[in-house]
């Protein structure tokens, strides 16, 4: 929470897997936003010594352990993306930890800055209802075939496994319906960057309107 007199806009950023959120997060960071990568927080929790290692091991067994002492995320992914019950169990373990840490980071940033934009980058904001915590929602999309190709190349997956991972998330159409701002990365990088800069300018306008921010808008 920002201090009295401080002006802080929070925006969630979500979208389809492999649609380019991480790239856009780095761009928003360069433009001046404080970007919190929830996937990175999850990775820290499952790294050697992370707070999530013990409860995840207890829930899923030694088959998901890594030689380093943390969690083998690829092995864990094979389990949870094939079983919705297992996926829900993992989310129940990690999400409270991730949310607690992200809120700590937001509060710290708000205490240290009189003005700023915080963008929380998370894959499951729509699925969990977490998008409602933030004043604006940015959704990143791309064409379905391109999404599949990117995911297979990025994570070295076969088509069947890649399709299962896409299917584990809410449809992009559902996320777009909730979005205040949409960035489609199907075109060139320059086109995606141009659209991201437009969205960032709109977020700055939203920041300037605080504390009288208009109702959520679509665009």
C-alpha positions as CSV (number, residue, x, y, z in Angstrom):
1,X,0.0,0.0,0.0
2,X,1.3,3.4,-0.9
3,X,1.7,6.1,1.7
4,X,-0.7,9.1,2.0
5,X,0.0,11.5,-0.9
6,X,1.7,8.8,-2.9
7,X,0.2,7.8,-6.2
8,X,0.5,4.1,-7.2
9,X,-1.3,2.3,-10.1
10,X,-1.4,-1.5,-10.0
11,X,-2.0,-3.5,-13.2
12,X,-2.2,-7.2,-13.7
13,X,-0.7,-8.6,-16.9
14,X,-1.7,-12.1,-18.1
15,X,-2.4,-13.9,-21.3
16,X,-1.8,-17.2,-23.0
17,X,1.3,-19.4,-22.3
18,X,4.1,-18.5,-24.7
19,X,2.4,-15.4,-26.0
20,X,5.2,-13.1,-25.0
21,X,4.5,-11.8,-21.5
22,X,8.1,-12.0,-20.4
23,X,9.3,-10.0,-23.3
24,X,6.7,-7.3,-22.7
25,X,7.5,-7.3,-19.0
26,X,11.1,-6.4,-19.8
27,X,9.9,-3.6,-22.1
28,X,7.5,-2.2,-19.5
29,X,10.4,-2.3,-17.0
30,X,12.5,-0.2,-19.4
31,X,9.7,2.2,-19.8
32,X,9.6,2.8,-16.1
33,X,7.2,0.3,-14.5
34,X,8.0,-1.8,-11.5
35,X,7.3,-5.3,-12.9
36,X,6.7,-8.3,-10.6
37,X,7.2,-11.6,-12.3
38,X,5.0,-14.2,-10.5
39,X,6.6,-17.1,-12.4
40,X,10.0,-15.9,-11.1
41,X,8.7,-15.9,-7.5
42,X,7.4,-19.4,-8.0
43,X,10.8,-20.5,-9.3
44,X,12.5,-19.0,-6.2
45,X,10.1,-20.9,-3.9
46,X,11.0,-24.2,-5.6
47,X,14.8,-23.5,-5.8
48,X,17.1,-25.1,-3.3
49,X,16.2,-23.8,0.1
50,X,13.0,-22.2,-1.1
51,X,9.9,-22.2,1.1
52,X,7.9,-24.3,-1.4
53,X,10.3,-27.2,-1.7
54,X,9.2,-29.2,1.4
55,X,5.4,-28.9,0.9
56,X,5.7,-29.7,-2.8
57,X,7.8,-32.7,-2.1
58,X,5.4,-33.8,0.6
59,X,2.5,-33.5,-1.9
60,X,4.1,-35.0,-5.0
61,X,6.9,-37.3,-3.8
62,X,10.6,-37.6,-4.6
63,X,9.9,-38.0,-8.3
64,X,9.8,-34.2,-8.6
65,X,13.0,-33.6,-6.7
66,X,16.0,-32.1,-8.5
67,X,19.6,-33.3,-7.8
68,X,20.4,-29.8,-6.6
69,X,17.9,-30.2,-3.7
70,X,15.1,-28.1,-5.2
71,X,12.2,-29.1,-7.4
72,X,12.6,-30.4,-10.9
73,X,10.0,-28.1,-12.6
74,X,10.0,-30.1,-15.8
75,X,9.1,-33.3,-13.9
76,X,6.5,-31.5,-11.8
77,X,5.0,-29.9,-15.0
78,X,4.5,-33.4,-16.5
79,X,2.4,-34.3,-13.5
80,X,0.3,-31.2,-13.0
81,X,-0.4,-30.4,-16.7
82,X,-1.8,-33.9,-17.1
83,X,-4.0,-33.9,-14.0
84,X,-6.2,-31.0,-13.0
85,X,-6.5,-32.2,-9.4
86,X,-2.7,-32.3,-9.1
87,X,-2.5,-28.8,-10.6
88,X,-5.1,-27.5,-8.1
89,X,-3.1,-29.0,-5.3
90,X,0.1,-27.3,-6.5
91,X,-1.7,-24.0,-6.8
92,X,-3.1,-24.3,-3.3
93,X,0.5,-24.7,-2.0
94,X,2.3,-22.0,-4.0
95,X,-0.3,-19.3,-4.6
96,X,-0.6,-18.1,-1.0
97,X,3.2,-17.8,-0.8
98,X,3.5,-16.0,-4.1
99,X,0.7,-13.6,-3.3
100,X,2.2,-12.8,0.0
101,X,5.6,-12.0,-1.5
102,X,4.1,-10.0,-4.3
103,X,2.1,-7.9,-1.9
104,X,5.2,-7.3,0.2
105,X,7.1,-6.1,-2.9
106,X,4.2,-3.8,-3.9
107,X,4.0,-2.3,-0.4
108,X,7.8,-1.8,-0.3
109,X,7.7,-0.1,-3.7
110,X,4.7,2.1,-2.7
111,X,6.5,3.2,0.5
112,X,9.7,4.2,-1.4
113,X,8.1,5.9,-4.4
114,X,5.8,8.9,-4.5
115,X,4.5,7.9,-7.9
116,X,4.7,4.8,-10.0
117,X,3.1,2.0,-12.0
118,X,3.4,-1.6,-10.7
119,X,2.7,-4.4,-13.3
120,X,2.1,-7.9,-11.8
121,X,2.9,-10.5,-14.5
122,X,1.1,-13.8,-13.8
123,X,-0.2,-16.6,-15.9
124,X,-3.4,-17.4,-14.0
125,X,-4.9,-14.1,-13.0
126,X,-8.2,-14.8,-14.7
127,X,-8.4,-18.5,-13.7
128,X,-7.9,-17.6,-10.0
129,X,-9.8,-14.3,-10.0
130,X,-6.7,-12.5,-9.0
131,X,-7.1,-9.9,-11.8
132,X,-9.6,-8.2,-9.5
133,X,-6.9,-7.1,-7.1
134,X,-5.5,-4.7,-9.6
135,X,-6.8,-1.5,-11.0
136,X,-6.2,-2.4,-14.7
137,X,-5.7,-5.7,-16.6
138,X,-3.4,-6.1,-19.6
139,X,-3.9,-9.3,-21.7
140,X,-1.2,-10.6,-24.0
141,X,-2.4,-12.7,-26.9
142,X,-1.3,-14.2,-30.2
143,X,-2.7,-16.6,-32.8
144,X,-3.4,-20.2,-31.6
145,X,-1.1,-21.9,-34.1
146,X,1.7,-19.4,-33.4
147,X,1.2,-19.9,-29.7
148,X,1.6,-23.7,-30.1
149,X,4.7,-23.3,-32.2
150,X,6.3,-20.9,-29.7
151,X,5.5,-23.2,-26.8
152,X,6.9,-26.3,-28.5
153,X,10.1,-24.5,-29.4
154,X,10.6,-22.7,-26.1
155,X,10.0,-25.7,-23.8
156,X,11.1,-28.5,-26.2
157,X,7.7,-30.1,-26.1
158,X,5.8,-32.5,-28.4
159,X,2.6,-31.2,-29.8
160,X,0.4,-33.3,-27.5
161,X,2.1,-32.0,-24.4
162,X,2.0,-28.5,-25.7
163,X,-1.7,-28.6,-26.4
164,X,-2.3,-30.0,-22.9
165,X,-0.5,-27.0,-21.4
166,X,-2.5,-24.5,-23.5
167,X,-5.7,-26.3,-22.5
168,X,-4.8,-26.0,-18.8
169,X,-5.4,-22.3,-19.0
170,X,-8.6,-20.4,-19.5
171,X,-9.3,-19.6,-23.2
172,X,-7.7,-16.4,-24.5
173,X,-11.1,-15.2,-25.6
174,X,-12.3,-15.2,-21.9
175,X,-9.2,-13.2,-20.8
176,X,-9.6,-10.7,-23.6
177,X,-13.2,-10.0,-22.5
178,X,-12.0,-8.9,-19.1
179,X,-9.0,-6.9,-20.4
180,X,-8.7,-3.1,-20.1
181,X,-5.8,-3.3,-22.7
182,X,-4.9,-6.1,-25.2
183,X,-1.5,-6.6,-26.8
184,X,-1.4,-9.0,-29.7
185,X,2.1,-10.3,-30.4
186,X,1.2,-12.2,-33.6
187,X,3.0,-9.6,-35.8
188,X,6.6,-8.4,-35.8
189,X,8.5,-7.5,-32.6
190,X,8.4,-3.8,-33.7
191,X,4.6,-4.0,-34.0
192,X,4.3,-5.6,-30.5
193,X,6.6,-3.0,-29.0
194,X,4.7,-0.1,-30.6
195,X,1.4,-1.5,-29.1
196,X,3.1,-2.0,-25.7
197,X,4.2,1.6,-25.7
198,X,0.7,2.7,-26.5
199,X,-0.6,0.7,-23.6
200,X,2.0,2.1,-21.3
201,X,1.0,5.6,-22.2
202,X,-2.6,4.7,-21.4
203,X,-1.5,3.3,-18.0
204,X,0.3,6.6,-17.3
205,X,-2.9,8.4,-18.1
206,X,-4.7,6.2,-15.6
207,X,-2.0,7.0,-13.0
208,X,-2.5,10.7,-13.6
209,X,-6.2,10.3,-12.8
210,X,-5.7,8.8,-9.4
211,X,-7.4,8.8,-6.9
212,X,-10.4,9.3,-9.3
213,X,-9.7,6.5,-11.6
214,X,-12.6,5.9,-14.0
215,X,-14.2,2.5,-14.1
216,X,-12.5,-0.3,-15.9
217,X,-12.4,0.2,-19.6
218,X,-11.8,-2.1,-22.6
219,X,-9.3,-1.5,-25.3
